[in-house]
Amino acid sequence: MDDFRLSTPRLEACFIFCAGQTFFEGAIFVADRHHSALLAIWISLISNIVLTILKIVAGLLLASPVLLADGVHNAGDIIATVAALTSSMVSKKPADEDHPYGHGKAEVVASAFVAVVLVLAALWIGYQSIGALFQPPGEENWLALGAAAISLVWKQALYVYTIKVGKAANSKSVLATAYDHLADVYASLAAVIGIGIGLLGDRFHWEWAAYGDPVAGIVVSLLVLKLAYEMGRDSIDILMERNVSAEKLAHYEALLLTDENVKRIDRVRAREHGHYIIVDIRVGIPNDYTIQQGHDISKQLKKLIMDYDPDVVEVMIHLNPWEAGENTAK
């Protein structure tokens, strides 16, 4: 690590300095957004419980294997939503001695868990659909179609609502819940299409139509697997502390260069920590500046980045000495 000399008022060596707002002050902003995130997850949980009961009861009463399988799938959604709710509550906890950067990654862990649940759901749907191809086709009815249609509309509304809240709050747990709803939209759409084709087949005597439901189920299982893969990959990237997008880093660098005291940019890094971002920068400033001047520059640079990106709750600044005549990184 570079020397950090407090014995001189001049910047004779490199030093690490974090100035301006503290992590706790930055976290106040995201705390308000968590209320809407928690509400969205609670609504999703209650909806999943109601839909699970309705689908399983309707599947048993109407002897509809499609609705029964969808109801079992919804039961898995309850587990996933509880995990999302728990992680969202944990992520709200402030930083402490053991977790100085906060608990934001609890949401990422929940997102990874939901991805696993989706994989299991996709395998379940695929297994049931393939098995249905080798069994005598069941008799479809309009009540089963109505139940599937209600589930489709309900889940689509939940997806639109939760994806909006998740993006606004930058909440990984709410986004995971939203994608879980999207998987249910696929499943319910397959049920509507499959049952609808079956009813048309009964009316027009299309023998092939009896297998529309399982074929649609196989397609849905592939779509859900793709969704789970994307969710899981994103969660792993965050847990491995992948850099934020190159575009966002470029914006950070552009902001730093607007300060005439910044003569060189040595490094800019940033990582997502759940629903917030932590930025780490190293810049060169004239080596004859005092520590007070360095403090003021650090404070200004931190304000620039946090004003630009409300998701940033901490900016760690390392000031390096720059001598007149050196190349600048303008």
Salt bridges, closest charged atoms under 4 A:
ASP2 OD2 - HIS318 NE2 3.43
ASP3 OD2 - ARG5 NH2 3.65
GLU12 OE1 - ARG5 NH1 3.86
ASP70 OD2 - LYS55 NZ 3.04
ASP70 OD1 - HIS73 ND1 3.76
ASP77 OD1 - HIS73 NE2 3.73
ASP96 OD1 - HIS99 ND1 3.12
ASP96 OD2 - HIS103 NE2 3.39
GLU107 OE1 - HIS275 ND1 3.15
ASP184 OD1 - HIS73 NE2 3.31
ASP184 OD2 - LYS155 NZ 2.85
GLU230 OE2 - LYS226 NZ 2.60
ASP234 OD1 - ARG242 NH2 3.42
ASP237 OD2 - ARG242 NH1 3.00
GLU241 OE2 - LYS105 NZ 3.12
GLU241 OE2 - ARG271 NE 3.41
ASP266 OD1 - ARG264 NE 2.57
GLU272 OE1 - LYS172 NZ 2.67
ASP280 OD2 - ARG267 NH2 3.87
ASP280 OD2 - ARG269 NH2 2.77
ASP307 OD2 - LYS303 NZ 2.70
ASP309 OD2 - LYS248 NZ 3.34
ASP311 OD1 - ARG33 NH1 2.97
GLU314 OE1 - LYS302 NZ 2.62
GLU326 OE1 - ARG264 NH1 2.85
